[in-house]
Structure formats: structure tokens, C-alpha cells
């Protein structure tokens, strides 16, 4: 896997403890400069 200074990737551990927002965002790729309305941590223990 290459490291990029232009992109960030939302990675969640998909198990039964996941919240819906973390599950929905898993695998999404954003530009570093992009403002993400919700970014980790979304909640305690995120």
C-alpha cells in the first residue's frame, strides 16, 4: 500500500460493535483538503 499526502481513507473495524455512521463511512476516500462533516472520532471509543 502506498502512503499518500493527498488522500485519507476512513477505516473501521466492521464488527457487531460498530455504529451506523462508522459502518457507512468505512472505505470512503477523501482528499486531505476536503472538509469532512463527520470525521473520527465520532463518539467515545471510536
Secondary structure, DSSP 8 states (H G I E B T S, - for coil): ----SSEEE-----STT--HHHHHHTT-EEETTS--SS-S-SSTT-
